[in-house]
Amino acid sequence: MRRSAFLLFLLLIPTFAGTAVINSNDWREVLAGMQLAKLEGHEVRFLVSVRQADVLAQNLPPNNVTVIETSNPIMQDYANYLENAYDIETNELLFRNYREIQNHILRYYEPSSIAFISEYEPENAVLSLPMMFRESGVVFVSEPSIFSRMGVVEKIYIIGHLQRDHQRTILSTAGALGKSVKIINQGSPYANGLAVLDVWGRTDKAILTTGEFFETTLSDGSHPVLLVGKEQYPEGLIESLDTAGINQVYVIGSDLLSVAQKIREDSGRTIGVMVKYGEGYLQAGTFSEVLALTIFQIPMPQPNITFTRAIYDSTTNKLYITLFNQGDGAAYFLTNLQIAQNGSVVSSIRDNEMILIWPGEEVTQTFTIDLASIGSENMTAILNGKYGRFEDFLVKTIEQERPIEFGVLEDNSNIEMIRATYDGTWIRVYIKNIAGVTAYVSGYVELTLDGELRDFYGGDLKIESGKTGVLKVKIELTEEDLLANSIIPVNLRYGEKRSLLVKTLKQYLELEVVKFNLMLIVGIAIPLLITMLLIVLMRRRERSKYYKVRKRFRKIKRTKLRPKRRSRPRRAVKKRKKS
């Protein structure tokens, strides 16, 4: 690696009105807090852990420090801690959550542009920030409470996928306001970054990052941001850099040294690369020691694929390999397999079709290959695979080796799909086990939503022989969606053993709508309720009469049947004669 290719890139501190410290555990609140600080003209710092609190405090100015704290802070009452422990004059802005910060910004600052992103694709926030800062705009996590306030902005963007009801509300509200909406959604945040670069236009510098964290350079807004993997970059990146006139890129993080070198080499050394792997603070005209980058890590679902087993059945010349996703994110996986004997590669297999592996799912791939002529001793399978959360850019790699087990793999399972229904809330796929053994089934449904084909996992089932199981997907479909999905593809993996789903079945089913007739239900329910109410009132009335009659009867009984009291005999009173 040549020295000219990589330089220490330190963040030179420009003139700011003050310093803002973002104190929150929630990346959505950190995103909103960064933008609030930018609108106030403050330099942005992150509080990322309690252990870092003192290091950060020691490098803050003695005054004009604003702590933006939410109800989910890294360290409770950090502003008071700075004043008491370090004698730093602070202001404190307290918010309950990111929604309150976003509404605060719209109310008091009136940005010129707004870009909506989904909380499920936080990478889009990272690549959108510089563009919005350049346009005096903001990046907001899509949230219904702010849709009605879009009248204060001039430009509206949607970056990446949004919840469908959110996107439709934004489009209809913007239409009512007479505003247009620019949608940038190329399938993945990596492709979206290249599209954002087209919107940005000609420039000579760009920032490269993974999109997995916030870092203070992003709040500068001077250069566009493009997303790369730690080992490779997305297709079309070099061409896009050349088209935009970019001759220098800043790579954030020392873990991107490898991809930085690759970009420089693949560009024919026409693109200079500077790697920012440290930061310093300006104190009394001099820099302090170089410290590690302060970044706020963005939690996001991450797939983690492991190669668990390889089995070869010489009676069918089939090799079975089992993959398990032990992460919390779905993965698109592309297999490249080598067969070795005594350490020497004797054959190779490459699968040109990606498979989708859901979190917690174990998938078995089947390949036809003749290994009998080679022998069965000291045989191993070497997996060199690529995978990622997005189909158009597989950012992760796996290289694992497993011994090949030889034996007869017998699987007598057999299933058939009967029907698929939709009741307004659930899509149900009915699957019947038509074999004499228990079947284990896993699968997903493909749906076309807003013109885009998307996959929805239905979970896994255990179906006894002769029984019927139901694969369920919870989703809300409109009339337009139902028209676009009158026939739906259903993809199943199944087998006699839970850990070896060696068989696959893909079938196109008519989606039957089985919604209940609401008017019919109301027409039946209202007369029934009225009848029940009348019965209750009549019974109460009868009981009331009964108790009144009974009360009168008791009164009569007391009056007529009570024995008369004996009257005391009156004493005779003798009258005195007058004398």
Secondary structure as the mmCIF struct_conf table of DSSP 4:
data_model
#
loop_
_struct_conf.conf_type_id
_struct_conf.id
_struct_conf.beg_label_comp_id
_struct_conf.beg_label_asym_id
_struct_conf.beg_label_seq_id
_struct_conf.end_label_comp_id
_struct_conf.end_label_asym_id
_struct_conf.end_label_seq_id
HELX_RH_3T_P HELX_RH_3T_P1 ARG A 3 ALA A 5
STRN STRN1 LEU A 8 LEU A 8
BEND BEND1 ALA A 17 ALA A 17
STRN STRN2 GLY A 18 ASN A 23
BEND BEND2 ASN A 25 ASN A 25
HELX_RH_AL_P HELX_RH_AL_P1 TRP A 27 LEU A 39
TURN_TY1_P TURN_TY1_P1 GLU A 40 GLY A 41
STRN STRN3 HIS A 42 PHE A 46
BEND BEND3 VAL A 50 VAL A 50
TURN_TY1_P TURN_TY1_P2 ARG A 51 GLN A 52
HELX_RH_AL_P HELX_RH_AL_P2 ALA A 53 GLN A 58
TURN_TY1_P TURN_TY1_P3 ASN A 59 ASN A 59
BEND BEND4 LEU A 60 LEU A 60
BEND BEND5 PRO A 62 ASN A 63
STRN STRN4 VAL A 65 THR A 70
BEND BEND6 SER A 71 ASN A 72
BEND BEND7 ILE A 74 MET A 75
TURN_TY1_P TURN_TY1_P4 GLN A 76 ASP A 77
HELX_RH_AL_P HELX_RH_AL_P3 TYR A 78 TYR A 86
STRN STRN5 THR A 90 PHE A 95
BEND BEND8 ARG A 96 ASN A 97
HELX_RH_AL_P HELX_RH_AL_P4 TYR A 98 TYR A 108
TURN_TY1_P TURN_TY1_P5 TYR A 109 TYR A 109
BEND BEND9 SER A 112 SER A 112
STRN STRN6 SER A 113 ILE A 117
TURN_TY1_P TURN_TY1_P6 GLU A 119 TYR A 120
TURN_TY1_P TURN_TY1_P7 PRO A 122 PRO A 122
HELX_RH_AL_P HELX_RH_AL_P5 GLU A 123 ARG A 134
TURN_TY1_P TURN_TY1_P8 GLU A 135 SER A 136
STRN STRN7 VAL A 138 VAL A 141
HELX_RH_3T_P HELX_RH_3T_P2 PRO A 144 VAL A 152
BEND BEND10 GLU A 154 GLU A 154
STRN STRN8 LYS A 155 ILE A 159
BEND BEND11 GLY A 160 GLY A 160
HELX_RH_AL_P HELX_RH_AL_P6 ARG A 164 ALA A 176
TURN_TY1_P TURN_TY1_P9 LEU A 177 GLY A 178
STRN STRN9 VAL A 181 ILE A 184
BEND BEND12 GLY A 187 SER A 188
HELX_RH_AL_P HELX_RH_AL_P7 PRO A 189 TRP A 200
BEND BEND13 ASP A 204 ASP A 204
STRN STRN10 LYS A 205 THR A 209
BEND BEND14 GLY A 211 GLU A 212
STRN STRN11 PHE A 213 GLU A 215
HELX_RH_3T_P HELX_RH_3T_P3 THR A 216 SER A 219
TURN_TY1_P TURN_TY1_P10 ASP A 220 ASP A 220
BEND BEND15 SER A 222 HIS A 223
STRN STRN12 VAL A 225 LEU A 227
BEND BEND16 LYS A 230 GLU A 231
TURN_TY1_P TURN_TY1_P11 GLU A 235 GLY A 236
HELX_RH_AL_P HELX_RH_AL_P8 LEU A 237 ALA A 244
TURN_TY1_P TURN_TY1_P12 GLY A 245 GLY A 245
STRN STRN13 GLN A 248 ILE A 252
BEND BEND17 GLY A 253 GLY A 253
HELX_RH_3T_P HELX_RH_3T_P4 SER A 254 LEU A 256
HELX_RH_AL_P HELX_RH_AL_P9 LEU A 257 ASP A 266
TURN_TY1_P TURN_TY1_P13 SER A 267 ARG A 269
BEND BEND18 ILE A 271 ILE A 271
STRN STRN14 GLY A 272 LYS A 276
STRN STRN15 GLU A 279 GLU A 279
STRN STRN16 LEU A 282 GLN A 283
TURN_TY1_P TURN_TY1_P14 ALA A 284 GLY A 285
STRN STRN17 THR A 286 PHE A 287
STRN STRN18 LEU A 291 LEU A 291
STRN STRN19 ILE A 295 GLN A 297
HELX_LH_PP_P HELX_LH_PP_P1 ILE A 298 PRO A 299
STRN STRN20 ILE A 305 ASP A 313
TURN_TY1_P TURN_TY1_P15 SER A 314 ASN A 317
STRN STRN21 LYS A 318 ASN A 325
BEND BEND19 GLY A 327 GLY A 329
STRN STRN22 ALA A 331 LEU A 334
STRN STRN23 ASN A 336 GLN A 341
TURN_TY1_P TURN_TY1_P16 ASN A 342 GLY A 343
STRN STRN24 SER A 344 ARG A 350
BEND BEND20 GLU A 353 GLU A 353
STRN STRN25 ILE A 355 ILE A 357
TURN_TY1_P TURN_TY1_P17 PRO A 359 GLY A 360
STRN STRN26 GLU A 362 THR A 368
TURN_TY1_P TURN_TY1_P18 ALA A 372 ILE A 374
BEND BEND21 SER A 376 SER A 376
TURN_TY1_P TURN_TY1_P19 GLU A 377 ASN A 378
STRN STRN27 MET A 379 GLY A 388
BEND BEND22 ARG A 389 ARG A 389
STRN STRN28 PHE A 390 PHE A 390
TURN_TY1_P TURN_TY1_P20 GLU A 391 ASP A 392
STRN STRN29 PHE A 393 PHE A 393
STRN STRN30 LYS A 396 PHE A 406
BEND BEND23 GLY A 407 GLY A 407
STRN STRN31 ILE A 415 TYR A 422
BEND BEND24 GLY A 424 THR A 425
STRN STRN32 TRP A 426 ASN A 433
BEND BEND25 ALA A 435 VAL A 437
STRN STRN33 ALA A 439 LEU A 449
TURN_TY1_P TURN_TY1_P21 ASP A 450 GLY A 451
STRN STRN34 GLU A 452 ILE A 463
TURN_TY1_P TURN_TY1_P22 SER A 465 GLY A 466
STRN STRN35 THR A 468 LYS A 474
HELX_RH_AL_P HELX_RH_AL_P10 GLU A 479 ALA A 484
TURN_TY1_P TURN_TY1_P23 ASN A 485 ASN A 485
BEND BEND26 SER A 486 SER A 486
STRN STRN36 ILE A 487 GLY A 495
BEND BEND27 GLU A 496 GLU A 496
STRN STRN37 LYS A 497 LYS A 497
TURN_TY1_P TURN_TY1_P24 ARG A 498 SER A 499
STRN STRN38 LEU A 500 LEU A 500
STRN STRN39 LYS A 503 VAL A 513
HELX_RH_AL_P HELX_RH_AL_P11 LEU A 518 LEU A 561
BEND BEND28 ARG A 562 ARG A 562
HELX_LH_PP_P HELX_LH_PP_P2 PRO A 563 ALA A 572
HELX_LH_PP_P HELX_LH_PP_P3 LYS A 574 LYS A 578
#
